[in-house]
Amino acid sequence: MTATAGSAREERKAGARWRLAMSNTTLLTVLTGIGIIAFWQAVVMIFRLPRIVLPPPADVAVSLFQSLSTGRFYMHVGVTLFEALTGFIIGTVLAFALGIAISLLPKLQRTFYPYIVAFETLPKISIAPIVLIWFGYGLTSKVVLTALMSFFPVLANTIAGMAATPPEQRDLFVAFTANRWQLFWKLNLPNALPFIFVGINLSALLSVIGAIVGEFVGSKSGLGFLMLQRNFDLDMPGMFAILIVLSAIGIVFHLLIQYARRRLLFWLQPADERIISA
């Protein structure tokens, strides 16, 4: 009973320390944001920069508020989100499946991986016009470009993760007569998941870039299309407002993946964090 009570007190103390650390981190993040805005405003005032070069933060805030007050703006946001999410899912699933296949069949890695790396070195903006010719100016071409942007990080991290299994653990499983399926499901895949989530996180951020690149090359809607319109009108505050929205989308993607990682890979978290997130 005494040991149980002592353990509970330690868990409560650990939870309190974790909450304090998180609150301090949040406060530091907020103060850093305020400092960046203040520095931005100071640069504009000291150097008397024209609005067309660097708009003051107040003008960007007004433009952002005006954009968020119109229903058409949300339509453009929805188009970009659809392109980014759909391409991200397709690219991630295909990359994960191919990464597993390459890891289980080394001949595939020796045969195809050099070509995959060679294709990945091509700037996606250079192949975007070809994709548009093949798939048209609709959503399909943007989804394809986004999938291409999202593909390689998951593939590379899946292969690296599957190869990261400690040999002594594999020898122990083999000693206990584990078959190939058990080695994959109970040993290789759990060891690879932290690597895979790193790739998924990178792919989620690249998916937004892929959608915008596709919209820059040719589109009739989306935040990239809207940014080109505002660039043509020399609406610099409006362009900054769209950049803020895109940054917010990337942050949301990142936080959602981090949350999924904490829930699925709970064994990698410190005990105090598991208690709070349970």
Backbone torsions as a table, in degrees:
resi	resn	phi	psi	omega
1	MET	NA	-45.3	-179.4
2	THR	-63.2	-41.7	179.2
3	ALA	-63.5	-40.0	179.4
4	THR	-64.7	-43.3	178.9
5	ALA	-63.8	-41.3	178.3
6	GLY	-63.7	-39.6	178.0
7	SER	-64.5	-40.0	178.8
8	ALA	-64.0	-40.5	178.6
9	ARG	-64.3	-41.0	178.6
10	GLU	-63.0	-39.1	178.9
11	GLU	-65.7	-40.6	178.6
12	ARG	-65.4	-40.5	177.7
13	LYS	-64.2	-42.0	178.9
14	ALA	-63.3	-41.5	178.0
15	GLY	-63.3	-39.6	178.5
16	ALA	-65.1	-41.1	177.9
17	ARG	-62.9	-40.8	-179.9
18	TRP	-64.7	-43.0	178.4
19	ARG	-63.1	-40.2	179.0
20	LEU	-64.5	-42.3	179.1
21	ALA	-63.7	-40.4	-180.0
22	MET	-66.8	-41.3	179.3
23	SER	-65.5	-39.3	176.9
24	ASN	-64.0	-40.3	178.6
25	THR	-64.7	-43.3	178.8
26	THR	-62.2	-43.6	178.9
27	LEU	-62.1	-42.7	179.3
28	LEU	-63.7	-38.7	178.8
29	THR	-63.7	-44.1	179.7
30	VAL	-63.5	-45.2	-179.8
31	LEU	-64.2	-36.6	177.3
32	THR	-63.8	-42.1	177.5
33	GLY	-61.7	-42.2	177.6
34	ILE	-62.9	-41.3	179.0
35	GLY	-63.2	-39.1	178.9
36	ILE	-65.0	-43.2	179.6
37	ILE	-64.8	-41.3	178.8
38	ALA	-63.7	-41.7	178.0
39	PHE	-63.7	-42.0	177.6
40	TRP	-57.6	-48.8	-179.9
41	GLN	-63.4	-39.3	-179.6
42	ALA	-64.6	-41.7	178.8
43	VAL	-61.5	-43.6	180.0
44	VAL	-62.4	-41.9	-177.0
45	MET	-73.7	-43.6	-175.7
46	ILE	-67.2	-45.4	-176.7
47	PHE	-91.7	-1.4	178.5
48	ARG	50.8	49.7	-178.0
49	LEU	-70.8	136.3	177.3
50	PRO	-67.8	156.5	-176.8
51	ARG	-61.4	-29.1	-178.3
52	ILE	-73.3	-21.1	179.4
53	VAL	-90.6	-55.6	179.3
54	LEU	-145.8	104.0	-178.6
55	PRO	-72.1	148.7	176.7
56	PRO	-67.5	155.8	-178.2
57	PRO	-56.4	-34.3	-179.0
58	ALA	-63.1	-40.9	179.1
59	ASP	-64.7	-39.4	178.1
60	VAL	-65.3	-40.9	178.9
61	ALA	-62.6	-41.4	178.5
62	VAL	-63.8	-44.7	179.2
63	SER	-63.1	-39.9	178.4
64	LEU	-63.9	-43.0	179.0
65	PHE	-63.6	-42.3	179.0
66	GLN	-64.5	-39.0	178.5
67	SER	-64.9	-44.3	-178.8
68	LEU	-70.3	-12.3	-179.9
69	SER	-89.8	-3.0	-178.6
70	THR	-112.2	137.4	-179.7
71	GLY	-67.2	-31.3	-179.0
72	ARG	-63.5	-32.9	178.8
73	PHE	-62.4	-40.4	179.3
74	TYR	-67.1	-28.6	174.8
75	MET	-63.1	-44.5	178.2
76	HIS	-64.6	-40.3	177.3
77	VAL	-61.1	-43.0	-179.8
78	GLY	-62.7	-39.5	178.8
79	VAL	-62.8	-47.6	179.8
80	THR	-64.1	-40.8	177.7
81	LEU	-62.3	-42.9	179.3
82	PHE	-61.5	-46.3	179.3
83	GLU	-61.7	-45.0	-177.1
84	ALA	-66.8	-46.5	-177.2
85	LEU	-68.1	-44.1	-178.8
86	THR	-64.8	-47.3	178.1
87	GLY	-63.7	-38.2	178.7
88	PHE	-62.6	-45.5	-178.8
89	ILE	-64.4	-47.1	-179.0
90	ILE	-62.7	-48.9	-179.4
91	GLY	-62.5	-40.7	-178.7
92	THR	-67.2	-45.2	-178.9
93	VAL	-63.4	-46.5	180.0
94	LEU	-64.1	-40.8	-179.5
95	ALA	-66.6	-41.3	179.1
96	PHE	-63.3	-46.2	-179.6
97	ALA	-62.1	-44.5	179.8
98	LEU	-68.0	-36.9	178.1
99	GLY	-62.9	-41.6	177.3
100	ILE	-65.0	-43.9	-179.6
101	ALA	-63.0	-42.5	179.2
102	ILE	-64.7	-38.0	-179.4
103	SER	-68.2	-36.4	-179.0
104	LEU	-81.7	-24.1	-179.5
105	LEU	-123.6	90.5	-175.3
106	PRO	-56.7	-26.7	178.7
107	LYS	-62.7	-34.6	177.9
108	LEU	-63.2	-40.1	179.9
109	GLN	-64.0	-44.7	180.0
110	ARG	-66.6	-28.9	-175.8
111	THR	-85.5	-49.3	-168.6
112	PHE	-102.0	-27.5	-172.4
113	TYR	-60.5	-39.0	177.2
114	PRO	-59.2	-37.3	179.2
115	TYR	-70.3	-35.9	177.6
116	ILE	-64.7	-42.5	178.4
117	VAL	-64.6	-41.8	179.5
118	ALA	-62.0	-41.5	178.4
119	PHE	-66.7	-36.3	-178.5
120	GLU	-67.6	-26.9	179.5
121	THR	-71.2	-16.1	179.0
122	LEU	-71.8	129.2	175.0
123	PRO	-62.1	129.4	-176.4
124	LYS	-64.9	-26.3	177.7
125	ILE	-65.9	-25.9	-178.8
126	SER	-76.9	-27.7	179.6
127	ILE	-98.3	-4.3	-179.5
128	ALA	-59.6	-43.7	178.1
129	PRO	-60.5	-35.5	178.3
130	ILE	-66.2	-42.9	179.1
131	VAL	-61.9	-38.9	179.2
132	LEU	-66.2	-37.5	177.4
133	ILE	-65.9	-40.2	-178.2
134	TRP	-72.5	-41.3	-170.6
135	PHE	-112.9	-0.7	175.8
136	GLY	86.2	-179.7	-175.8
137	TYR	-91.8	5.0	-179.7
138	GLY	-82.1	-160.8	-176.7
139	LEU	-69.4	-28.0	-173.8
140	THR	-58.8	-45.5	-178.6
141	SER	-63.7	-36.3	179.1
142	LYS	-68.7	-38.3	178.2
143	VAL	-66.0	-40.5	178.9
144	VAL	-62.9	-46.1	178.6
145	LEU	-62.1	-41.4	178.8
146	THR	-64.4	-40.6	177.9
147	ALA	-63.4	-39.4	177.7
148	LEU	-64.5	-39.0	178.5
149	MET	-67.3	-33.9	-175.0
150	SER	-85.4	-11.6	-168.0
151	PHE	-71.8	-54.0	-166.4
152	PHE	-67.0	-41.5	-179.4
153	PRO	-57.6	-40.8	179.3
154	VAL	-70.1	-40.6	179.4
155	LEU	-61.1	-51.0	-176.9
156	ALA	-63.3	-42.1	-178.8
157	ASN	-73.4	-29.8	175.1
158	THR	-66.1	-45.0	178.5
159	ILE	-63.4	-44.4	179.4
160	ALA	-64.7	-39.9	-179.7
161	GLY	-67.1	-40.1	179.0
162	MET	-66.7	-25.9	179.2
163	ALA	-89.1	-2.1	-174.1
164	ALA	-93.0	6.2	180.0
165	THR	-66.0	125.9	178.9
166	PRO	-59.3	133.0	-178.0
167	PRO	-59.0	-35.5	-178.1
168	GLU	-66.3	-33.6	176.4
169	GLN	-67.9	-41.1	178.3
170	ARG	-63.6	-42.7	179.0
171	ASP	-61.8	-37.4	178.9
172	LEU	-65.7	-43.0	178.4
173	PHE	-62.6	-43.1	179.6
174	VAL	-64.4	-37.5	178.9
175	ALA	-63.0	-30.4	177.2
176	PHE	-92.4	22.5	173.3
177	THR	61.0	36.2	175.6
178	ALA	-72.6	136.5	178.0
179	ASN	-84.3	-179.2	-174.9
180	ARG	-64.3	-39.2	179.6
181	TRP	-65.6	-41.9	178.8
182	GLN	-66.0	-38.0	176.2
183	LEU	-60.5	-42.8	-178.9
184	PHE	-68.5	-49.9	-170.8
185	TRP	-75.4	-36.7	-173.3
186	LYS	-102.6	-12.9	-177.9
187	LEU	-124.8	-60.5	-173.6
188	ASN	-65.9	-47.7	-177.0
189	LEU	-65.4	-46.9	176.8
190	PRO	-58.7	-37.1	177.8
191	ASN	-70.5	-27.0	-178.3
192	ALA	-84.5	-21.3	-173.6
193	LEU	-57.4	-41.8	176.5
194	PRO	-58.6	-39.6	177.0
195	PHE	-65.8	-43.2	-177.6
196	ILE	-61.9	-39.7	-179.6
197	PHE	-68.2	-31.0	173.3
198	VAL	-62.1	-44.7	178.0
199	GLY	-64.6	-39.9	179.0
200	ILE	-63.7	-40.2	179.0
201	ASN	-62.7	-45.1	177.4
202	LEU	-63.2	-41.3	-179.0
203	SER	-64.8	-37.4	179.4
204	ALA	-62.2	-41.1	178.2
205	LEU	-69.8	-39.6	179.3
206	LEU	-69.1	-24.9	-179.7
207	SER	-63.7	-37.0	177.3
208	VAL	-65.2	-42.0	178.1
209	ILE	-62.5	-42.2	-180.0
210	GLY	-61.6	-41.4	179.0
211	ALA	-63.8	-42.8	-178.9
212	ILE	-67.8	-39.7	177.9
213	VAL	-59.8	-45.3	178.7
214	GLY	-61.9	-39.0	179.7
215	GLU	-71.3	-31.6	176.4
216	PHE	-64.2	-42.2	-175.3
217	VAL	-70.3	-39.9	178.8
218	GLY	-176.9	117.8	179.1
219	SER	-163.7	168.8	177.3
220	LYS	-119.5	-0.6	179.6
221	SER	-161.6	171.9	-178.6
222	GLY	106.6	164.2	-177.9
223	LEU	-66.4	-33.0	176.3
224	GLY	-64.6	-42.8	176.0
225	PHE	-62.1	-42.7	179.5
226	LEU	-65.4	-36.6	178.4
227	MET	-65.7	-39.2	176.7
228	LEU	-62.9	-39.6	177.5
229	GLN	-61.5	-46.5	-178.9
230	ARG	-69.3	-31.3	174.7
231	ASN	-64.9	-40.7	177.8
232	PHE	-63.5	-35.2	179.1
233	ASP	-84.7	1.8	-177.4
234	LEU	58.3	34.6	179.0
235	ASP	-90.5	81.8	-176.4
236	MET	-66.3	-43.3	176.0
237	PRO	-59.2	-37.9	178.3
238	GLY	-65.2	-36.6	177.5
239	MET	-67.3	-41.8	177.1
240	PHE	-63.0	-36.4	178.5
241	ALA	-62.2	-40.5	177.9
242	ILE	-66.9	-38.2	177.0
243	LEU	-61.2	-38.0	177.7
244	ILE	-64.6	-41.8	179.0
245	VAL	-63.9	-42.9	178.4
246	LEU	-63.1	-39.5	176.8
247	SER	-63.5	-39.9	178.9
248	ALA	-63.8	-39.9	177.5
249	ILE	-62.1	-44.5	178.4
250	GLY	-62.0	-39.7	179.0
251	ILE	-65.1	-41.4	179.1
252	VAL	-63.2	-44.5	177.2
253	PHE	-57.5	-46.6	-178.6
254	HIS	-61.1	-45.2	-178.5
255	LEU	-66.0	-38.8	179.1
256	LEU	-64.6	-40.9	-180.0
257	ILE	-70.2	-38.1	176.9
258	GLN	-63.9	-38.8	177.4
259	TYR	-63.8	-44.9	178.3
260	ALA	-62.4	-38.8	178.9
261	ARG	-63.8	-42.3	178.9
262	ARG	-64.3	-37.4	-178.5
263	ARG	-73.9	-39.5	-175.8
264	LEU	-84.8	-35.0	-179.1
265	LEU	-107.1	51.4	-174.9
266	PHE	-63.0	-25.6	-177.0
267	TRP	-71.4	-13.7	178.7
268	LEU	-88.2	-11.2	-175.3
269	GLN	-86.9	151.7	172.2
270	PRO	-61.2	156.4	-176.3
271	ALA	-60.8	-39.5	-178.3
272	ASP	-65.9	-34.6	178.6
273	GLU	-71.2	-34.6	177.9
274	ARG	-64.6	-36.9	-178.3
275	ILE	-64.5	-43.1	-177.4
276	ILE	-70.5	-39.4	-175.3
277	SER	-83.6	-6.2	-177.9
278	ALA	-71.0	NA	NA
